[in-house]
């Protein structure tokens, strides 16, 4: 039986990001620049992008198309010509997107909020073209302690975000899910970053079909 996710708002929708959250977003953006590379002319998606899609806003002027998905999105994003805006939960909101239609899929600090993250990872792989790239960021088990201390003790992070976490991921937890989604081990980099408080994965799809 599928357990429904009960979240009703996007990250950053109800309040401005805290200093801790802004620093975390910046670190993710830096890792994307280092690992994913140039997004110019590419069809890029940010799944669970947040209300203001702060990461993808930096690239809207250079990407071919930007697919933004979250429970709700800022109204101005809905009017950008090269933006395909989808408001709804993961993974259900991805079902209408065609197979092999994206060059890059990003999912930053989202899987930990989902009861069935495998279903979303399966969709990410389905949507990528040959040669495509998937970038995933999740908090680690060490990060759990830091995030909860920041939220519950110091009040520097939103309590509702921490209370919505379903699990945490070290590389050994995330790697098997990526393989099950269809990414080949040779094409997966899964490592700790953000002072070991997060796990980052970069998964590439073979440029040519591989017969197994």
Buried (B, 14 or more C-beta within 10 A) or exposed (E): EEEEBEBEEBBBBEEEBBEBBEEBBEBBBEBBEEBBEEBEEBBBBBBBBBBBBBBBBBBBEBBEBBBBBBBEBBEEBEEBEBBBBBEBBBBEBBEEBEEEBBBBBBBBBBBBBBEBBBBBBBBBBBBBBEEBBBBBBBBBBBBBEBBBEBBEEEEEBBEEBBEBBEBBBBBEBBBEBBBEBBBBEEBBEBEBBBEBBBBBBBBBBEEEEEEE
